[in-house]
Amino acid sequence: MKQTLAWKHNEMRLLNGSRTSGTQEKDDSINKTQYLKDLALSLLREVQSLGDPRPLDVRQGIDFYDEVRRFEIDLIRRALIHTGGHQVRAAGLLGLKVTTLNSKIKQYSIDVDDLMNDRAAPDSAETLPAP
C-alpha cells in the first residue's frame, strides 16, 4: 500500500492509496503515531546538535589540524545519522567519493554501527510522552 505525506490546514496527514477496514485503520493509526514519534525524536536530535559551538581559547593558540579533525568527524557523523548509516548516500550528501568517506571513517575510527545504535536507543531526555 502506497503512503504519502500531505500538508493541509496546518496538519500533516499520512494518505493511503486505498480504503481500509476498521482493524487496518487502527494499525495505520498506530503506524502514523510511531512515525510522528520518530519524526519528533529526529527533529529533537537535530535541534540538540545545533548546540552552542565549543569556545576557542585563542590565548593558548589553536591547533588547526585538531579543529579540522573535529569538524570532519562531526560532518561525517551527522551525514551518517541523516542517512540512517547508508554510506553511499552519506558520501553523496557530503559531496565525497564513497572511497574517500570510507577512508575518513577508518582514519577517524568512526563506528557506524555504534552511531546507529546510539541513534536508535534514545536516552531519557529524548523520551516523549505517549499521545
C-alpha positions in Angstrom: 0.0 0.0 0.0 1.5 3.3 -1.1 1.5 6.1 1.6 2.2 9.7 1.1 2.5 12.7 3.3 0.3 15.7 2.7 0.0 19.1 4.4 -3.4 20.7 4.7 -4.6 23.4 7.1 -1.5 23.2 9.4 -1.8 19.4 9.9 0.1 16.6 8.5 -1.8 13.5 7.1 -0.5 10.2 6.0 -2.6 9.4 3.0 -3.1 5.8 1.9 -3.7 4.7 -1.6 -6.7 2.6 -0.8 -9.7 2.3 1.6 -9.1 0.4 4.8 -11.1 -1.8 7.2 -11.5 -0.8 10.9 -8.7 -3.1 12.0 -6.4 -1.8 9.3 -7.3 1.8 10.2 -6.3 1.1 13.8 -3.0 -0.4 12.6 -2.5 2.6 10.3 -3.2 4.9 13.2 -0.5 3.1 15.3 1.9 3.4 12.4 1.2 7.1 12.0 1.7 7.6 15.7 5.0 5.8 15.6 6.1 7.7 12.5 5.3 11.0 14.3 7.2 9.9 17.4 10.2 9.0 15.2 10.0 12.3 13.4 9.7 14.3 16.6 12.8 12.5 18.0 14.7 13.1 14.8 13.9 16.8 14.9 14.8 17.0 18.6 18.2 15.4 17.9 18.8 17.9 15.1 17.9 20.8 17.4 20.2 19.5 20.1 23.0 19.0 17.7 22.8 22.7 16.9 24.0 23.5 20.4 26.4 26.2 21.2 29.7 25.9 19.4 32.7 25.0 21.5 34.5 28.2 22.6 38.1 28.5 21.4 40.8 29.8 23.7 42.9 31.8 21.3 45.3 32.8 24.0 46.7 29.3 24.0 46.7 29.1 20.3 44.5 27.0 18.0 45.6 23.6 16.7 44.3 23.9 13.1 44.5 20.2 12.4 42.7 19.3 15.6 39.9 21.7 14.7 39.6 20.3 11.1 39.6 16.8 12.5 36.7 17.6 14.9 34.8 19.4 12.1 35.2 16.5 9.7 34.1 13.9 12.3 31.0 16.0 13.2 30.1 16.3 9.5 30.5 12.6 8.8 28.6 11.6 11.9 25.7 13.9 11.0 25.6 12.7 7.4 25.6 9.1 8.6 22.8 9.8 11.1 20.8 11.6 8.5 21.1 8.7 6.0 20.5 6.0 8.6 24.1 4.8 8.3 23.9 4.4 4.5 27.5 5.3 3.5 26.8 5.7 -0.3 24.1 8.3 0.5 26.2 10.0 3.2 29.0 10.3 0.7 26.7 11.9 -1.8 25.3 14.2 0.8 28.8 15.4 1.6 30.0 15.6 -2.0 32.6 12.9 -1.4 33.5 9.7 -3.3 32.5 6.7 -1.3 36.1 5.6 -1.1 37.1 8.9 0.4 34.3 8.7 3.0 35.3 5.1 3.9 38.9 6.2 4.3 37.9 9.0 6.6 35.6 6.7 8.6 38.6 4.4 9.1 41.0 7.3 9.7 38.8 8.8 12.5 37.7 5.4 13.9 34.0 6.2 13.5 31.9 3.2 14.4 28.9 3.4 12.2 27.1 0.5 14.0 27.5 2.2 17.4 26.4 5.5 15.9 23.2 3.9 14.6 22.6 2.1 17.9 23.0 5.3 19.8 20.5 6.9 17.5 18.0 4.0 17.8 18.1 4.0 21.6 17.1 7.5 22.8 18.1 8.5 26.3 15.6 9.7 28.9 16.0 13.3 27.8 14.7 12.4 24.4 11.7 10.3 25.5 8.4 11.7 24.5 5.1 11.0 26.3 2.6 8.8 24.5 -0.1 10.7 22.6 
